[in-house]
Amino acid sequence: MATWTWFHRLASPPYVYRTAATLTPWFAVVAALAIGYGFFGGLVLAPPDYQQKDAFRIIYVHAPSAWLSLLAYTTLAVAAAVGLVWRMKVAHAVAAAAAPIGASFTFLALLTGSLWGKPMWGTWWTWDARLTSELILLFLYLGYMALRSAFDDRQRADRASAVLAVVGVVNVPIIHFSVTWWNSLHQGSTVMKLAKPSMPGSMLWPLLASFLGFTLLFAALLCVRLRAEILERERQASWLKSIVEKR
């Protein structure tokens, strides 16, 4: 019973709006601390890689960005599915808020991957399975946002874009497992694996801090954009007018 009470609260725009406002500074502060430690530890303190030398340091931006590209799309797809099944306006708002953030991290992952690939592979781009599926993910984000903007009616936009988001989520496991499923230039996992991570602690801990920081940064940005999305959707609601009047 308590679980369903919590679930129904998430369908309440005023509750989500206030909760997002409360969580944003906490997420942002911890994200700044974690990213600061991760970048300082990775870019300054960590020793050069024995093969890639200092070129490996781009991993502290590239790997967390790639992780966020998948996390953001999964968040988008789950929220869109919840919106379709339970007709929750807040869920569609979460999906709409996550899309541009996820697209930005996906672009950053592709950009840093290209910068890393040039000295390692001798080329800025190759139609590798991991790179190609990540590029498709960027197109899915852009397609989702374009489809939303193509409808004047918000409910139709929510439904149509939600279907695309749910269908497109099949690309997420393809990206994750592409290195093992196909012959790939992209290196395999060095952190997210069952065996012991193949990185020394001086490199690993800053990387894990960067993962945490980027994740919390995504949460903070999502809260900010979600509040803006709720304001746009609920601008005529009485609860919002009462907040404005109190200020």
Summary of the structure (lengths in Angstrom):
residues: 247
radius of gyration: 19.9
end to end distance: 35.8
largest distance: 62.3
contacts: 775
relative contact order: 0.18
helix: 79%
strand: 1%
